[in-house]
Amino acid sequence: MTLDNSLKFCTREQKCVLAEEIGHVLYPLRPGHIAYQARGYYDIDNIERSMIKAFVAQYKRRALDWASNALIQDDVEFWRALKEGESTLYDLHEYFSVTEWFLRLKIGYIRRKARDP
């Protein structure tokens, strides 16, 4: 894994990206995902392309869910922060010392968990 040099001075971004990459190690993509990033990807038929996209999205979601739970460890802590008055995205991502995109992942995870118990 090679991280972009711009992350060197953005520790918060670096922490979030590294958590996601660890999630990919714990939840590796299935064989065949390489085709998603290969040169001939657009040359294969739409059905196979759709299947590959679905596999990649499924495993990426697992890695991101793990990462969001690793850095914002439990939903109780999230709700406690809201009760303490941390009510905007900016307040919350500062409170948890994560990036805004990462906080949005956590909110999405909480919503999915509430919808699909």
PEGIMO-V654309 format. One record per residue. N is the residue number from 1. RES is the residue in three letters. BURIAL is I if it has 16 or more other ideal C-beta (glycine too) atoms within 10 Angstrom, else O. Layout:
# PEGIMO-V654309
N:RES:BURIAL ; N:RES:BURIAL
This chain:
# PEGIMO-V654309
1:MET:O ; 2:THR:O ; 3:LEU:O ; 4:ASP:O ; 5:ASN:O ; 6:SER:O ; 7:LEU:O ; 8:LYS:O ; 9:PHE:O ; 10:CYS:O ; 11:THR:O ; 12:ARG:I ; 13:GLU:I ; 14:GLN:I ; 15:LYS:I ; 16:CYS:I ; 17:VAL:I ; 18:LEU:I ; 19:ALA:I ; 20:GLU:I ; 21:GLU:O ; 22:ILE:O ; 23:GLY:I ; 24:HIS:I ; 25:VAL:O ; 26:LEU:O ; 27:TYR:I ; 28:PRO:O ; 29:LEU:I ; 30:ARG:O ; 31:PRO:O ; 32:GLY:O ; 33:HIS:I ; 34:ILE:O ; 35:ALA:I ; 36:TYR:O ; 37:GLN:O ; 38:ALA:O ; 39:ARG:O ; 40:GLY:O ; 41:TYR:O ; 42:TYR:O ; 43:ASP:O ; 44:ILE:O ; 45:ASP:O ; 46:ASN:O ; 47:ILE:O ; 48:GLU:O ; 49:ARG:O ; 50:SER:O ; 51:MET:O ; 52:ILE:I ; 53:LYS:O ; 54:ALA:O ; 55:PHE:I ; 56:VAL:I ; 57:ALA:O ; 58:GLN:O ; 59:TYR:I ; 60:LYS:I ; 61:ARG:I ; 62:ARG:I ; 63:ALA:I ; 64:LEU:I ; 65:ASP:I ; 66:TRP:I ; 67:ALA:I ; 68:SER:I ; 69:ASN:I ; 70:ALA:O ; 71:LEU:I ; 72:ILE:I ; 73:GLN:O ; 74:ASP:O ; 75:ASP:O ; 76:VAL:O ; 77:GLU:O ; 78:PHE:I ; 79:TRP:O ; 80:ARG:O ; 81:ALA:I ; 82:LEU:O ; 83:LYS:O ; 84:GLU:O ; 85:GLY:O ; 86:GLU:I ; 87:SER:O ; 88:THR:O ; 89:LEU:O ; 90:TYR:O ; 91:ASP:O ; 92:LEU:I ; 93:HIS:I ; 94:GLU:O ; 95:TYR:I ; 96:PHE:I ; 97:SER:O ; 98:VAL:I ; 99:THR:I ; 100:GLU:O ; 101:TRP:O ; 102:PHE:I ; 103:LEU:I ; 104:ARG:O ; 105:LEU:I ; 106:LYS:I ; 107:ILE:O ; 108:GLY:O ; 109:TYR:I ; 110:ILE:O ; 111:ARG:O ; 112:ARG:O ; 113:LYS:O ; 114:ALA:O ; 115:ARG:O ; 116:ASP:O ; 117:PRO:O
